[in-house]
Amino acid sequence: MKDKPVPSVTATEPAIALLRQLKAQYGEKLIFHQSGGCCDGSAPMCYEASDFMLGDNDVKLGELDGVPFYIGRDQGERWGATNLIIDAIAGNGGMFSLDNGTGRRFLTRSEVCAAPTSD
């Protein structure tokens, strides 16, 4: 995503609290990947780092409480200059995501940011 706007990622306090709960249970080596809409819609998925293989087209957007957050290059380019806000709400997590079974799930909210202009 060299010359194109890249999404940014932040998290709410409830999301950080759920993430810390998962770290206490599974350890510090976790990873987030923004789902592209297959089985679990477009939920942010949290995995143990050893259980998820990143591909050449995955792009790191940042970290949430020390946990790297990735998105597929094509999806990131489509979302462009959007701030992805990771939240946690009541419900069931994605089938393979570590939040499944906690009674809470991660949710991506978005806020459109101004795209940089070239003067």
N, CA, C and O atoms as a GROMACS GRO file, in nm:
protein
  476
    1MET      N    1   0.084  -0.118   0.000
    1MET     CA    2   0.000   0.000   0.000
    1MET      C    3   0.088   0.124   0.000
    1MET      O    4   0.064   0.216   0.077
    2LYS      N    5   0.188   0.126  -0.084
    2LYS     CA    6   0.287   0.233  -0.086
    2LYS      C    7   0.227   0.371  -0.103
    2LYS      O    8   0.237   0.454  -0.013
    3ASP      N    9   0.164   0.398  -0.216
    3ASP     CA   10   0.119   0.531  -0.247
    3ASP      C   11  -0.027   0.556  -0.215
    3ASP      O   12  -0.081   0.661  -0.249
    4LYS      N   13  -0.090   0.462  -0.152
    4LYS     CA   14  -0.231   0.475  -0.121
    4LYS      C   15  -0.248   0.498   0.028
    4LYS      O   16  -0.166   0.453   0.107
    5PRO      N   17  -0.355   0.570   0.067
    5PRO     CA   18  -0.380   0.588   0.210
    5PRO      C   19  -0.396   0.452   0.279
    5PRO      O   20  -0.452   0.359   0.222
    6VAL      N   21  -0.348   0.443   0.399
    6VAL     CA   22  -0.351   0.319   0.475
    6VAL      C   23  -0.442   0.338   0.597
    6VAL      O   24  -0.434   0.441   0.664
    7PRO      N   25  -0.526   0.240   0.626
    7PRO     CA   26  -0.607   0.252   0.748
    7PRO      C   27  -0.518   0.260   0.871
    7PRO      O   28  -0.406   0.209   0.872
    8SER      N   29  -0.569   0.323   0.973
    8SER     CA   30  -0.503   0.321   1.103
    8SER      C   31  -0.588   0.236   1.196
    8SER      O   32  -0.703   0.206   1.164
    9VAL      N   33  -0.532   0.197   1.309
    9VAL     CA   34  -0.608   0.112   1.401
    9VAL      C   35  -0.588   0.162   1.544
    9VAL      O   36  -0.476   0.192   1.586
   10THR      N   37  -0.698   0.171   1.617
   10THR     CA   38  -0.698   0.206   1.758
   10THR      C   39  -0.795   0.111   1.829
   10THR      O   40  -0.864   0.033   1.764
   11ALA      N   41  -0.799   0.118   1.961
   11ALA     CA   42  -0.889   0.031   2.036
   11ALA      C   43  -0.954   0.108   2.150
   11ALA      O   44  -0.897   0.201   2.206
   12THR      N   45  -1.075   0.066   2.184
   12THR     CA   46  -1.146   0.122   2.298
   12THR      C   47  -1.097   0.054   2.425
   12THR      O   48  -1.031  -0.050   2.420
   13GLU      N   49  -1.130   0.111   2.538
   13GLU     CA   50  -1.094   0.049   2.667
   13GLU      C   51  -1.155  -0.090   2.683
   13GLU      O   52  -1.086  -0.180   2.729
   14PRO      N   53  -1.284  -0.111   2.646
   14PRO     CA   54  -1.337  -0.248   2.656
   14PRO      C   55  -1.260  -0.348   2.571
   14PRO      O   56  -1.244  -0.463   2.612
   15ALA      N   57  -1.213  -0.307   2.453
   15ALA     CA   58  -1.135  -0.398   2.368
   15ALA      C   59  -1.001  -0.430   2.434
   15ALA      O   60  -0.957  -0.544   2.432
   16ILE      N   61  -0.937  -0.330   2.492
   16ILE     CA   62  -0.808  -0.353   2.559
   16ILE      C   63  -0.828  -0.444   2.679
   16ILE      O   64  -0.745  -0.531   2.706
   17ALA      N   65  -0.938  -0.426   2.752
   17ALA     CA   66  -0.965  -0.512   2.868
   17ALA      C   67  -0.984  -0.658   2.823
   17ALA      O   68  -0.931  -0.749   2.887
   18LEU      N   69  -1.058  -0.681   2.715
   18LEU     CA   70  -1.077  -0.817   2.663
   18LEU      C   71  -0.944  -0.873   2.613
   18LEU      O   72  -0.914  -0.990   2.635
   19LEU      N   73  -0.868  -0.791   2.546
   19LEU     CA   74  -0.737  -0.836   2.497
   19LEU      C   75  -0.646  -0.877   2.613
   19LEU      O   76  -0.576  -0.977   2.604
   20ARG      N   77  -0.647  -0.802   2.720
   20ARG     CA   78  -0.564  -0.836   2.837
   20ARG      C   79  -0.613  -0.965   2.903
   20ARG      O   80  -0.533  -1.043   2.954
   21GLN      N   81  -0.743  -0.988   2.901
   21GLN     CA   82  -0.798  -1.114   2.952
   21GLN      C   83  -0.744  -1.231   2.868
   21GLN      O   84  -0.705  -1.334   2.922
   22LEU      N   85  -0.743  -1.213   2.737
   22LEU     CA   86  -0.693  -1.319   2.648
   22LEU      C   87  -0.543  -1.340   2.666
   22LEU      O   88  -0.495  -1.453   2.661
   23LYS      N   89  -0.469  -1.231   2.688
   23LYS     CA   90  -0.325  -1.244   2.712
   23LYS      C   91  -0.299  -1.323   2.841
   23LYS      O   92  -0.208  -1.404   2.846
   24ALA      N   93  -0.380  -1.298   2.943
   24ALA     CA   94  -0.363  -1.370   3.070
   24ALA      C   95  -0.390  -1.519   3.050
   24ALA      O   96  -0.328  -1.603   3.115
   25GLN      N   97  -0.483  -1.551   2.962
   25GLN     CA   98  -0.519  -1.691   2.939
   25GLN      C   99  -0.426  -1.760   2.840
   25GLN      O  100  -0.390  -1.876   2.860
   26TYR      N  101  -0.386  -1.691   2.733
   26TYR     CA  102  -0.312  -1.755   2.624
   26TYR      C  103  -0.166  -1.712   2.612
   26TYR      O  104  -0.090  -1.770   2.536
   27GLY      N  105  -0.126  -1.611   2.688
   27GLY     CA  106   0.010  -1.561   2.678
   27GLY      C  107   0.018  -1.434   2.594
   27GLY      O  108  -0.080  -1.391   2.534
   28GLU      N  109   0.136  -1.377   2.591
   28GLU     CA  110   0.157  -1.248   2.526
   28GLU      C  111   0.164  -1.256   2.373
   28GLU      O  112   0.142  -1.156   2.306
   29LYS      N  113   0.195  -1.372   2.318
   29LYS     CA  114   0.218  -1.382   2.174
   29LYS      C  115   0.087  -1.405   2.099
   29LYS      O  116   0.054  -1.517   2.059
   30LEU      N  117   0.015  -1.294   2.082
   30LEU     CA  118  -0.112  -1.296   2.010
   30LEU      C  119  -0.099  -1.212   1.884
   30LEU      O  120  -0.002  -1.137   1.868
   31ILE      N  121  -0.196  -1.226   1.796
   31ILE     CA  122  -0.198  -1.150   1.672
   31ILE      C  123  -0.343  -1.122   1.634
   31ILE      O  124  -0.431  -1.206   1.657
   32PHE      N  125  -0.367  -1.006   1.577
   32PHE     CA  126  -0.499  -0.972   1.521
   32PHE      C  127  -0.490  -0.974   1.370
   32PHE      O  128  -0.389  -0.936   1.312
   33HIS      N  129  -0.598  -1.020   1.307
   33HIS     CA  130  -0.610  -1.007   1.163
   33HIS      C  131  -0.753  -0.965   1.134
   33HIS      O  132  -0.848  -1.027   1.181
   34GLN      N  133  -0.768  -0.858   1.056
   34GLN     CA  134  -0.900  -0.811   1.018
   34GLN      C  135  -0.957  -0.905   0.913
   34GLN      O  136  -0.905  -0.913   0.802
   35SER      N  137  -1.063  -0.976   0.948
   35SER     CA  138  -1.125  -1.071   0.856
   35SER      C  139  -1.176  -1.000   0.733
   35SER      O  140  -1.223  -0.886   0.739
   36GLY      N  141  -1.167  -1.068   0.621
   36GLY     CA  142  -1.212  -1.010   0.495
   36GLY      C  143  -1.355  -1.041   0.459
   36GLY      O  144  -1.399  -1.006   0.349
   37GLY      N  145  -1.430  -1.106   0.545
   37GLY     CA  146  -1.570  -1.128   0.517
   37GLY      C  147  -1.610  -1.268   0.481
   37GLY      O  148  -1.722  -1.290   0.434
   38CYS      N  149  -1.524  -1.365   0.500
   38CYS     CA  150  -1.556  -1.504   0.465
   38CYS      C  151  -1.651  -1.561   0.571
   38CYS      O  152  -1.768  -1.522   0.577
   39CYS      N  153  -1.602  -1.650   0.653
   39CYS     CA  154  -1.686  -1.722   0.749
   39CYS      C  155  -1.740  -1.635   0.861
   39CYS      O  156  -1.855  -1.650   0.902
   40ASP      N  157  -1.658  -1.544   0.910
   40ASP     CA  158  -1.698  -1.465   1.026
   40ASP      C  159  -1.721  -1.318   0.991
   40ASP      O  160  -1.694  -1.231   1.073
   41GLY      N  161  -1.770  -1.291   0.873
   41GLY     CA  162  -1.799  -1.154   0.835
   41GLY      C  163  -1.673  -1.071   0.829
   41GLY      O  164  -1.573  -1.113   0.772
   42SER      N  165  -1.678  -0.954   0.886
   42SER     CA  166  -1.560  -0.868   0.885
   42SER      C  167  -1.514  -0.840   1.028
   42SER      O  168  -1.480  -0.727   1.062
   43ALA      N  169  -1.515  -0.942   1.109
   43ALA     CA  170  -1.474  -0.929   1.249
   43ALA      C  171  -1.322  -0.927   1.260
   43ALA      O  172  -1.253  -0.994   1.183
   44PRO      N  173  -1.269  -0.851   1.356
   44PRO     CA  174  -1.126  -0.862   1.384
   44PRO      C  175  -1.104  -0.992   1.460
   44PRO      O  176  -1.168  -1.017   1.562
   45MET      N  177  -1.015  -1.072   1.411
   45MET     CA  178  -0.991  -1.204   1.470
   45MET      C  179  -0.862  -1.202   1.550
   45MET      O  180  -0.762  -1.146   1.505
   46CYS      N  181  -0.864  -1.262   1.668
   46CYS     CA  182  -0.747  -1.268   1.754
   46CYS      C  183  -0.704  -1.414   1.765
   46CYS      O  184  -0.784  -1.502   1.795
   47TYR      N  185  -0.576  -1.439   1.741
   47TYR     CA  186  -0.521  -1.574   1.743
   47TYR      C  187  -0.393  -1.577   1.825
   47TYR      O  188  -0.332  -1.473   1.851
   48GLU      N  189  -0.354  -1.696   1.866
   48GLU     CA  190  -0.218  -1.713   1.914
   48GLU      C  191  -0.130  -1.698   1.791
   48GLU      O  192  -0.162  -1.751   1.685
   49ALA      N  193  -0.019  -1.628   1.804
   49ALA     CA  194   0.065  -1.598   1.688
   49ALA      C  195   0.108  -1.725   1.616
   49ALA      O  196   0.122  -1.725   1.493
   50SER      N  197   0.131  -1.834   1.689
   50SER     CA  198   0.175  -1.958   1.627
   50SER      C  199   0.063  -2.028   1.549
   50SER      O  200   0.090  -2.121   1.473
   51ASP      N  201  -0.062  -1.984   1.568
   51ASP     CA  202  -0.176  -2.048   1.501
   51ASP      C  203  -0.222  -1.975   1.375
   51ASP      O  204  -0.317  -2.018   1.310
   52PHE      N  205  -0.154  -1.866   1.340
   52PHE     CA  206  -0.198  -1.790   1.222
   52PHE      C  207  -0.077  -1.761   1.135
   52PHE      O  208   0.022  -1.705   1.181
   53MET      N  209  -0.086  -1.800   1.010
   53MET     CA  210   0.024  -1.778   0.917
   53MET      C  211  -0.005  -1.654   0.834
   53MET      O  212  -0.102  -1.650   0.758
   54LEU      N  213   0.079  -1.553   0.848
   54LEU     CA  214   0.065  -1.433   0.768
   54LEU      C  215   0.110  -1.462   0.625
   54LEU      O  216   0.201  -1.542   0.602
   55GLY      N  217   0.045  -1.396   0.530
   55GLY     CA  218   0.082  -1.411   0.390
   55GLY      C  219   0.157  -1.289   0.341
   55GLY      O  220   0.168  -1.188   0.412
   56ASP      N  221   0.208  -1.299   0.220
   56ASP     CA  222   0.283  -1.188   0.160
   56ASP      C  223   0.197  -1.064   0.142
   56ASP      O  224   0.250  -0.953   0.132
   57ASN      N  225   0.066  -1.081   0.136
   57ASN     CA  226  -0.024  -0.968   0.114
   57ASN      C  227  -0.083  -0.911   0.242
   57ASN      O  228  -0.169  -0.823   0.236
   58ASP      N  229  -0.039  -0.959   0.357
   58ASP     CA  230  -0.086  -0.904   0.484
   58ASP      C  231   0.001  -0.785   0.522
   58ASP      O  232   0.123  -0.789   0.511
   59VAL      N  233  -0.065  -0.679   0.569
   59VAL     CA  234   0.002  -0.554   0.603
   59VAL      C  235  -0.024  -0.522   0.749
   59VAL      O  236  -0.138  -0.528   0.795
   60LYS      N  237   0.080  -0.489   0.822
   60LYS     CA  238   0.066  -0.451   0.963
   60LYS      C  239   0.021  -0.306   0.971
   60LYS      O  240   0.085  -0.216   0.916
   61LEU      N  241  -0.092  -0.283   1.041
   61LEU     CA  242  -0.145  -0.148   1.058
   61LEU      C  243  -0.095  -0.083   1.186
   61LEU      O  244  -0.090   0.040   1.196
   62GLY      N  245  -0.058  -0.163   1.283
   62GLY     CA  246  -0.015  -0.109   1.411
   62GLY      C  247  -0.023  -0.216   1.517
   62GLY      O  248  -0.028  -0.336   1.487
   63GLU      N  249  -0.026  -0.173   1.642
   63GLU     CA  250  -0.036  -0.265   1.755
   63GLU      C  251  -0.142  -0.215   1.852
   63GLU      O  252  -0.160  -0.095   1.870
   64LEU      N  253  -0.210  -0.310   1.914
   64LEU     CA  254  -0.307  -0.281   2.019
   64LEU      C  255  -0.255  -0.346   2.146
   64LEU      O  256  -0.252  -0.468   2.156
   65ASP      N  257  -0.215  -0.266   2.242
   65ASP     CA  258  -0.160  -0.316   2.368
   65ASP      C  259  -0.047  -0.416   2.342
   65ASP      O  260  -0.037  -0.519   2.408
   66GLY      N  261   0.038  -0.384   2.244
   66GLY     CA  262   0.152  -0.469   2.211
   66GLY      C  263   0.122  -0.586   2.119
   66GLY      O  264   0.212  -0.662   2.087
   67VAL      N  265  -0.003  -0.601   2.076
   67VAL     CA  266  -0.042  -0.712   1.987
   67VAL      C  267  -0.051  -0.657   1.844
   67VAL      O  268  -0.129  -0.565   1.819
   68PRO      N  269   0.027  -0.712   1.751
   68PRO     CA  270   0.024  -0.663   1.614
   68PRO      C  271  -0.112  -0.687   1.548
   68PRO      O  272  -0.178  -0.787   1.572
   69PHE      N  273  -0.151  -0.591   1.464
   69PHE     CA  274  -0.280  -0.594   1.395
   69PHE      C  275  -0.254  -0.587   1.245
   69PHE      O  276  -0.191  -0.493   1.196
   70TYR      N  277  -0.304  -0.687   1.171
   70TYR     CA  278  -0.281  -0.698   1.028
   70TYR      C  279  -0.412  -0.694   0.951
   70TYR      O  280  -0.520  -0.722   1.004
   71ILE      N  281  -0.400  -0.659   0.824
   71ILE     CA  282  -0.512  -0.661   0.731
   71ILE      C  283  -0.458  -0.705   0.596
   71ILE      O  284  -0.341  -0.680   0.565
   72GLY      N  285  -0.541  -0.769   0.515
   72GLY     CA  286  -0.500  -0.803   0.379
   72GLY      C  287  -0.480  -0.676   0.298
   72GLY      O  288  -0.558  -0.581   0.310
   73ARG      N  289  -0.376  -0.673   0.216
   73ARG     CA  290  -0.342  -0.554   0.138
   73ARG      C  291  -0.462  -0.501   0.057
   73ARG      O  292  -0.490  -0.381   0.062
   74ASP      N  293  -0.531  -0.587  -0.016
   74ASP     CA  294  -0.644  -0.543  -0.098
   74ASP      C  295  -0.753  -0.478  -0.014
   74ASP      O  296  -0.807  -0.374  -0.050
   75GLN      N  297  -0.785  -0.541   0.099
   75GLN     CA  298  -0.889  -0.486   0.186
   75GLN      C  299  -0.843  -0.352   0.244
   75GLN      O  300  -0.922  -0.258   0.252
   76GLY      N  301  -0.718  -0.344   0.284
   76GLY     CA  302  -0.665  -0.218   0.337
   76GLY      C  303  -0.670  -0.108   0.234
   76GLY      O  304  -0.701   0.007   0.267
   77GLU      N  305  -0.640  -0.140   0.110
   77GLU     CA  306  -0.646  -0.040   0.004
   77GLU      C  307  -0.788   0.007  -0.020
   77GLU      O  308  -0.811   0.125  -0.046
   78ARG      N  309  -0.884  -0.084  -0.010
   78ARG     CA  310  -1.026  -0.046  -0.028
   78ARG      C  311  -1.072   0.045   0.084
   78ARG      O  312  -1.151   0.137   0.061
   79TRP      N  313  -1.024   0.020   0.206
   79TRP     CA  314  -1.067   0.102   0.319
   79TRP      C  315  -0.992   0.234   0.325
   79TRP      O  316  -1.039   0.330   0.386
   80GLY      N  317  -0.876   0.240   0.263
   80GLY     CA  318  -0.802   0.366   0.251
   80GLY      C  319  -0.779   0.437   0.384
   80GLY      O  320  -0.739   0.375   0.483
   81ALA      N  321  -0.804   0.567   0.385
   81ALA     CA  322  -0.776   0.650   0.502
   81ALA      C  323  -0.889   0.640   0.604
   81ALA      O  324  -0.957   0.738   0.634
   82THR      N  325  -0.908   0.522   0.657
   82THR     CA  326  -1.011   0.497   0.757
   82THR      C  327  -0.945   0.461   0.888
   82THR      O  328  -0.846   0.387   0.890
   83ASN      N  329  -0.998   0.512   0.997
   83ASN     CA  330  -0.950   0.471   1.129
   83ASN      C  331  -1.035   0.354   1.173
   83ASN      O  332  -1.155   0.368   1.196
   84LEU      N  333  -0.973   0.236   1.185
   84LEU     CA  334  -1.043   0.119   1.236
   84LEU      C  335  -1.038   0.125   1.388
   84LEU      O  336  -0.930   0.130   1.447
   85ILE      N  337  -1.153   0.125   1.450
   85ILE     CA  338  -1.163   0.132   1.596
   85ILE      C  339  -1.210  -0.004   1.644
   85ILE      O  340  -1.324  -0.043   1.620
   86ILE      N  341  -1.123  -0.076   1.713
   86ILE     CA  342  -1.156  -0.208   1.762
   86ILE      C  343  -1.224  -0.193   1.898
   86ILE      O  344  -1.170  -0.131   1.989
   87ASP      N  345  -1.342  -0.249   1.908
   87ASP     CA  346  -1.423  -0.240   2.030
   87ASP      C  347  -1.454  -0.382   2.077
   87ASP      O  348  -1.425  -0.478   2.005
   88ALA      N  349  -1.511  -0.395   2.195
   88ALA     CA  350  -1.557  -0.524   2.246
   88ALA      C  351  -1.699  -0.504   2.297
   88ALA      O  352  -1.728  -0.411   2.372
   89ILE      N  353  -1.787  -0.594   2.253
   89ILE     CA  354  -1.927  -0.587   2.290
   89ILE      C  355  -1.972  -0.726   2.335
   89ILE      O  356  -1.901  -0.824   2.315
   90ALA      N  357  -2.090  -0.733   2.395
   90ALA     CA  358  -2.145  -0.863   2.435
   90ALA      C  359  -2.175  -0.946   2.311
   90ALA      O  360  -2.222  -0.893   2.210
   91GLY      N  361  -2.149  -1.075   2.319
   91GLY     CA  362  -2.180  -1.164   2.208
   91GLY      C  363  -2.075  -1.272   2.192
   91GLY      O  364  -1.983  -1.284   2.273
   92ASN      N  365  -2.090  -1.352   2.087
   92ASN     CA  366  -1.996  -1.460   2.058
   92ASN      C  367  -1.894  -1.414   1.957
   92ASN      O  368  -1.928  -1.352   1.856
   93GLY      N  369  -1.768  -1.446   1.983
   93GLY     CA  370  -1.660  -1.411   1.891
   93GLY      C  371  -1.662  -1.500   1.769
   93GLY      O  372  -1.740  -1.594   1.759
   94GLY      N  373  -1.572  -1.467   1.676
   94GLY     CA  374  -1.558  -1.546   1.554
   94GLY      C  375  -1.523  -1.690   1.588
   94GLY      O  376  -1.461  -1.718   1.690
   95MET      N  377  -1.563  -1.780   1.501
   95MET     CA  378  -1.547  -1.923   1.528
   95MET      C  379  -1.405  -1.962   1.568
   95MET      O  380  -1.387  -2.045   1.657
   96PHE      N  381  -1.306  -1.903   1.505
   96PHE     CA  382  -1.168  -1.940   1.533
   96PHE      C  383  -1.094  -1.838   1.618
   96PHE      O  384  -0.978  -1.859   1.653
   97SER      N  385  -1.159  -1.728   1.651
   97SER     CA  386  -1.096  -1.621   1.727
   97SER      C  387  -1.097  -1.654   1.876
   97SER      O  388  -1.190  -1.717   1.926
   98LEU      N  389  -0.993  -1.611   1.946
   98LEU     CA  390  -0.980  -1.642   2.088
   98LEU      C  391  -1.088  -1.579   2.174
   98LEU      O  392  -1.111  -1.623   2.287
   99ASP      N  393  -1.156  -1.476   2.124
   99ASP     CA  394  -1.264  -1.415   2.203
   99ASP      C  395  -1.389  -1.501   2.207
   99ASP      O  396  -1.477  -1.477   2.289
  100ASN      N  397  -1.398  -1.602   2.120
  100ASN     CA  398  -1.513  -1.691   2.120
  100ASN      C  399  -1.520  -1.765   2.254
  100ASN      O  400  -1.421  -1.822   2.300
  101GLY      N  401  -1.635  -1.764   2.315
  101GLY     CA  402  -1.655  -1.832   2.443
  101GLY      C  403  -1.636  -1.744   2.565
  101GLY      O  404  -1.656  -1.789   2.678
  102THR      N  405  -1.597  -1.617   2.544
  102THR     CA  406  -1.577  -1.527   2.658
  102THR      C  407  -1.704  -1.451   2.695
  102THR      O  408  -1.711  -1.390   2.802
  103GLY      N  409  -1.805  -1.456   2.607
  103GLY     CA  410  -1.926  -1.376   2.630
  103GLY      C  411  -1.913  -1.236   2.574
  103GLY      O  412  -2.008  -1.157   2.578
  104ARG      N  413  -1.795  -1.204   2.520
  104ARG     CA  414  -1.770  -1.076   2.457
  104ARG      C  415  -1.703  -1.103   2.323
  104ARG      O  416  -1.643  -1.209   2.303
  105ARG      N  417  -1.714  -1.008   2.233
  105ARG     CA  418  -1.650  -1.026   2.103
  105ARG      C  419  -1.592  -0.894   2.054
  105ARG      O  420  -1.640  -0.786   2.088
  106PHE      N  421  -1.487  -0.906   1.975
  106PHE     CA  422  -1.428  -0.788   1.914
  106PHE      C  423  -1.515  -0.744   1.797
  106PHE      O  424  -1.576  -0.827   1.728
  107LEU      N  425  -1.521  -0.615   1.774
  107LEU     CA  426  -1.600  -0.557   1.668
  107LEU      C  427  -1.520  -0.441   1.609
  107LEU      O  428  -1.459  -0.363   1.682
  108THR      N  429  -1.521  -0.431   1.477
  108THR     CA  430  -1.454  -0.318   1.411
  108THR      C  431  -1.556  -0.210   1.380
  108THR      O  432  -1.657  -0.233   1.314
  109ARG      N  433  -1.528  -0.093   1.431
  109ARG     CA  434  -1.605   0.027   1.395
  109ARG      C  435  -1.511   0.108   1.305
  109ARG      O  436  -1.390   0.087   1.306
  110SER      N  437  -1.565   0.198   1.230
  110SER     CA  438  -1.476   0.277   1.145
  110SER      C  439  -1.512   0.424   1.148
  110SER      O  440  -1.626   0.463   1.174
  111GLU      N  441  -1.410   0.502   1.122
  111GLU     CA  442  -1.424   0.647   1.116
  111GLU      C  443  -1.344   0.691   0.995
  111GLU      O  444  -1.224   0.667   0.987
  112VAL      N  445  -1.411   0.754   0.902
  112VAL     CA  446  -1.342   0.798   0.781
  112VAL      C  447  -1.255   0.918   0.816
  112VAL      O  448  -1.300   1.016   0.876
  113CYS      N  449  -1.129   0.908   0.776
  113CYS     CA  450  -1.033   1.016   0.801
  113CYS      C  451  -1.009   1.091   0.672
  113CYS      O  452  -1.031   1.039   0.562
  114ALA      N  453  -0.964   1.212   0.686
  114ALA     CA  454  -0.932   1.291   0.566
  114ALA      C  455  -0.813   1.229   0.495
  114ALA      O  456  -0.709   1.203   0.556
  115ALA      N  457  -0.828   1.206   0.367
  115ALA     CA  458  -0.718   1.150   0.288
  115ALA      C  459  -0.614   1.259   0.265
  115ALA      O  460  -0.648   1.375   0.242
  116PRO      N  461  -0.487   1.222   0.271
  116PRO     CA  462  -0.383   1.321   0.246
  116PRO      C  463  -0.391   1.371   0.102
  116PRO      O  464  -0.422   1.295   0.011
  117THR      N  465  -0.362   1.498   0.083
  117THR     CA  466  -0.362   1.555  -0.051
  117THR      C  467  -0.221   1.582  -0.095
  117THR      O  468  -0.132   1.605  -0.012
  118SER      N  469  -0.198   1.578  -0.224
  118SER     CA  470  -0.066   1.609  -0.275
  118SER      C  471  -0.071   1.747  -0.338
  118SER      O  472  -0.141   1.769  -0.437
  119ASP      N  473   0.003   1.837  -0.281
  119ASP     CA  474   0.005   1.976  -0.332
  119ASP      C  475   0.126   2.000  -0.418
  119ASP      O  476   0.144   2.111  -0.469
   0.00000   0.00000   0.00000
